[in-house]
Amino acid sequence: MASKPHIAVVGAGAFGGWTALYLLRGGARVTLLDAWGPGNSRASSGGETRIIRGAYGPDQPYTKLVARALDLWKQHEAQWKRNFFFPVGVLWMVEADDNFERGSLPFLKDAGIFFERLAVHELARRWPQISFEDVKWGIYEPQSGYLLARASAQAVVDQFVAEGGEYRQAMVAAPDLDRGQWKALRLSDGSTSDGSSVVADRYVFACGPWLGKLFPSTVGPHFISTKQDVFFFGTPTGDPRYNEDNVPVWADRSDHFMYGIPGNQGRGFKLADDTRGPEFDPTSGQRLVSEDRMAEARRYLAYRFPGMKDAPLVETRVCQYENTTDHNFIVDRHPGNANVWIVGGGSGHGFKHGPALGEMVAKLVLKDETADPLYRLARFEHKSKLSS
Ligand SMILES: Cc1cc2nc3c(=O)[nH]c(=O)nc-3n(C[C@H](O)[C@H](O)[C@H](O)COP(=O)(O)OP(=O)(O)OC[C@H]3O[C@@H](n4cnc5c(N)ncnc54)[C@H](O)[C@@H]3O)c2cc1C
């Protein structure tokens, strides 16, 4: 009988954690490493909540991946007796340029994600506490909703360990992985000499916003980490109209691209602008929201949710998107090092896919197969770096 391959996964966020779990279940011996722990405050998976929705526009693989992810989230919730998925519904508000939304509908249908196409008078009837000014129509996914991010990232690693995986909290000291000559991962965890490196048969780097620096020539030119400010407002006391029982998760392309999650685990009414912020260093960046984004969030809140116009700000968070230039994921072998895989580029929409992506990556790595061209590094050839 062939011995088990040993695979080291670096990064225990939504992508690395689920990948490690599925590699283990696929028969590998797996060592999972993370510098600061799953869902830590610097990680992109470190927020309280993330949206799971199927509307993704035309010509893309993501709606199908969401459908698979939804099944897997539910299966794991049942197995682990934990609640991570809150199907409070997702409302997509549509403006005049509706190519994205119209293109989403056949994909939703094909993937079996239930949705309703709602005229603006129906939107106003169902949610009278929302002002639908400038909105032309809406897509409502009643069975979609939001996920607990940080808590589920931690639970995945707990489960990985319970199923026999090895987890170490340690930073991989990797000044230039692109050189391709290294034979082991050097760790900077202060361990004794025999514990200071990891040698494996294959390596998976799922390092979120750090990937560009870890692979400066293969990933770096096609990758940018951007600062994203998130605001949490307190709903009016004694007024349930803006609670998650009465407002779904929403996304609004009619005014910037704002989105939000009501309720949000008691953290307040979450509101954020999907517009890419300035470049941001995930290790050393100061996580303070900008005054301009704050003013914009307040203006928008009063415009779309008039009953919230005087709502107090109860919390803020700064996270970063790990954007590829085309906002598609990266799942590929390193061009100069065939036993090294790079997995990331969630680009502001990766979290929901965690279990489906982990399942897909594990299969590719274990069977030594090649990913869909959309996810491969070769697609970046002749394309220029994102400017903002
Ligand atoms: C504000 C905000 C809102 C978002 N909203 C949504 C949403 O609604 N829905 C959705 O689906 N997605 C959303 N996303 C995107 C989603 O959160 C990310 O795409 C996803 O979490 C990325 O996961 P990851 O595992 O690739 O990266 P991360 O979670 O960043 O994990 C990478 C891990 O690698 C570790 N690491 C890095 N370098 C090293 C090293 N040298 N050695 C060891 N460990 C290392 C880090 O500690 C980290 O834990 C949002 C993101 C942000 C910032």
The ligand as an SDF file (V2000), in Angstrom:
LIG
                    3D

 53 58  0  0  0  0  0  0  0  0999 V2000
  -14.9480   43.5980    4.6930 C   0  0  0  0  0  0  0  0  0  0  0  0
  -15.0230   42.3070    3.9390 C   0  0  0  0  0  0  0  0  0  0  0  0
  -16.2700   41.8050    3.5810 C   0  0  0  0  0  0  0  0  0  0  0  0
  -16.3700   40.6260    2.8690 C   0  0  0  0  0  0  0  0  0  0  0  0
  -17.6150   40.1530    2.5800 N   0  0  0  0  0  0  0  0  0  0  0  0
  -17.7400   38.9460    2.0060 C   0  0  0  0  0  0  0  0  0  0  0  0
  -19.0400   38.3970    1.8500 C   0  0  0  0  0  0  0  0  0  0  0  0
  -20.0340   39.0070    2.2320 O   0  0  0  0  0  0  0  0  0  0  0  0
  -19.1320   37.1580    1.3060 N   0  0  0  0  0  0  0  0  0  0  0  0
  -18.0370   36.4560    0.8970 C   0  0  0  0  0  0  0  0  0  0  0  0
  -18.1970   35.3530    0.4050 O   0  0  0  0  0  0  0  0  0  0  0  0
  -16.7890   36.9660    1.0590 N   0  0  0  0  0  0  0  0  0  0  0  0
  -16.6250   38.1850    1.5980 C   0  0  0  0  0  0  0  0  0  0  0  0
  -15.3790   38.7120    1.7920 N   0  0  0  0  0  0  0  0  0  0  0  0
  -14.2060   38.0110    1.2490 C   0  0  0  0  0  0  0  0  0  0  0  0
  -13.7540   36.8680    2.1120 C   0  0  0  0  0  0  0  0  0  0  0  0
  -13.8170   37.2090    3.4760 O   0  0  0  0  0  0  0  0  0  0  0  0
  -12.3320   36.4540    1.7150 C   0  0  0  0  0  0  0  0  0  0  0  0
  -12.2700   36.2610    0.3080 O   0  0  0  0  0  0  0  0  0  0  0  0
  -11.9170   35.1650    2.3990 C   0  0  0  0  0  0  0  0  0  0  0  0
  -12.1370   35.2550    3.7970 O   0  0  0  0  0  0  0  0  0  0  0  0
  -10.4480   34.8950    2.1150 C   0  0  0  0  0  0  0  0  0  0  0  0
  -10.0360   33.7620    2.8250 O   0  0  0  0  0  0  0  0  0  0  0  0
   -8.5250   33.2550    2.7160 P   0  0  0  0  0  0  0  0  0  0  0  0
   -8.4670   31.9790    3.4520 O   0  0  0  0  0  0  0  0  0  0  0  0
   -8.0740   33.2910    1.2990 O   0  0  0  0  0  0  0  0  0  0  0  0
   -7.6690   34.4070    3.4370 O   0  0  0  0  0  0  0  0  0  0  0  0
   -7.4700   34.7330    5.0080 P   0  0  0  0  0  0  0  0  0  0  0  0
   -8.7210   34.5780    5.7390 O   0  0  0  0  0  0  0  0  0  0  0  0
   -6.7850   36.0510    5.0690 O   0  0  0  0  0  0  0  0  0  0  0  0
   -6.4930   33.6160    5.5120 O   0  0  0  0  0  0  0  0  0  0  0  0
   -5.1150   33.6270    5.2190 C   0  0  0  0  0  0  0  0  0  0  0  0
   -4.3910   33.1030    6.4260 C   0  0  0  0  0  0  0  0  0  0  0  0
   -3.0120   32.9540    6.0850 O   0  0  0  0  0  0  0  0  0  0  0  0
   -2.2520   33.2050    7.2480 C   0  0  0  0  0  0  0  0  0  0  0  0
   -0.8830   33.5370    6.8160 N   0  0  0  0  0  0  0  0  0  0  0  0
   -0.5090   34.5270    5.9780 C   0  0  0  0  0  0  0  0  0  0  0  0
    0.8300   34.5010    5.7910 N   0  0  0  0  0  0  0  0  0  0  0  0
    1.3090   33.4620    6.5030 C   0  0  0  0  0  0  0  0  0  0  0  0
    2.5940   32.9100    6.7090 C   0  0  0  0  0  0  0  0  0  0  0  0
    3.7070   33.4340    6.1290 N   0  0  0  0  0  0  0  0  0  0  0  0
    2.7390   31.8350    7.5250 N   0  0  0  0  0  0  0  0  0  0  0  0
    1.6470   31.2810    8.1270 C   0  0  0  0  0  0  0  0  0  0  0  0
    0.3890   31.7610    7.9610 N   0  0  0  0  0  0  0  0  0  0  0  0
    0.2240   32.8350    7.1600 C   0  0  0  0  0  0  0  0  0  0  0  0
   -2.9800   34.3680    7.9260 C   0  0  0  0  0  0  0  0  0  0  0  0
   -2.7260   34.4460    9.3180 O   0  0  0  0  0  0  0  0  0  0  0  0
   -4.4470   34.0420    7.6120 C   0  0  0  0  0  0  0  0  0  0  0  0
   -5.1080   33.4120    8.6910 O   0  0  0  0  0  0  0  0  0  0  0  0
  -15.2190   39.9120    2.4920 C   0  0  0  0  0  0  0  0  0  0  0  0
  -13.9600   40.3940    2.8620 C   0  0  0  0  0  0  0  0  0  0  0  0
  -13.8580   41.5790    3.5760 C   0  0  0  0  0  0  0  0  0  0  0  0
  -12.5050   42.0810    3.9550 C   0  0  0  0  0  0  0  0  0  0  0  0
  1  2  1  0
  2  3  1  0
  2 52  2  0
  3  4  2  0
  4  5  1  0
  4 50  1  0
  5  6  2  0
  6  7  1  0
  6 13  1  0
  7  8  2  0
  7  9  1  0
  9 10  1  0
 10 11  2  0
 10 12  1  0
 12 13  2  0
 13 14  1  0
 14 15  1  0
 14 50  1  0
 15 16  1  0
 16 17  1  0
 16 18  1  0
 18 19  1  0
 18 20  1  0
 20 21  1  0
 20 22  1  0
 22 23  1  0
 23 24  1  0
 24 25  2  0
 24 26  1  0
 24 27  1  0
 27 28  1  0
 28 29  2  0
 28 30  1  0
 28 31  1  0
 31 32  1  0
 32 33  1  0
 33 34  1  0
 33 48  1  0
 34 35  1  0
 35 36  1  0
 35 46  1  0
 36 37  1  0
 36 45  1  0
 37 38  2  0
 38 39  1  0
 39 40  1  0
 39 45  2  0
 40 41  1  0
 40 42  2  0
 42 43  1  0
 43 44  2  0
 44 45  1  0
 46 47  1  0
 46 48  1  0
 48 49  1  0
 50 51  2  0
 51 52  1  0
 52 53  1  0
M  END
$$$$
